Amino acid sequence: MQKKYNLALIPTKNSAAVIALAQKLSVISDKYLLGERSFPHVTLYQFEMEEKEISSIWEKIRNIWNEKSIQFTFNEFSCLTFDNKIHWVSLLPDNKDIYI
């Protein structure tokens, strides 16, 4: 049976600071927040797959991505919608920090 998976970047530094910031946002939001047991992350890819196939996708990712680290500096944000029901407010990294 296929299961749902998310491939995400999870910071190894400053995670506690990001979690603390998310907790501070609770004073202005009573809806969606980073859960108490969630890690701050950037989702790269969502997919469904048999569990036994995970090692093969990991090998493909390792072959495609050869960067050792990524640093983001967020200087601005965007706000957009595709259906006028859900609006996305996104932090935009400085272009000089993107390695593609």
C-alpha positions, 0 to 999 in steps of 0.5 A, a space after each residue: 500500500 502506498 503511503 504519503 511522504 514529504 521530502 523536506 529541508 530541516 535546519 540543523 542550526 537555529 531550529 529552537 529559534 524558529 520554533 520560538 518564533 512560531 510559538 510567539 505567533 500564537 498570540 496573533 493566530 488561533 489557527 494553523 501553527 507549527 505543531 509542538 512536535 513539528 520541526 521547522 522545515 521547507 517542503 521540497 516534494 510531496 509524493 506517494 510511494 510504497 515504503 520499500 521504494 524509499 531507498 531508491 528515491 533517496 539514491 536518486 536525490 543523492 545523485 541529483 543534489 550535490 550541495 553540502 549546505 544551503 543558506 537562506 536570507 529572507 529579505 521580503 515576502 509575497 502574498 498570492 492566491 490561486 483560487 481566492 480562498 487560500 492565500 499564501 504569504 511566503 518568505 522570499 530568499 535573497 537570490 544570491 543565496 539560492 543554489 540551483 
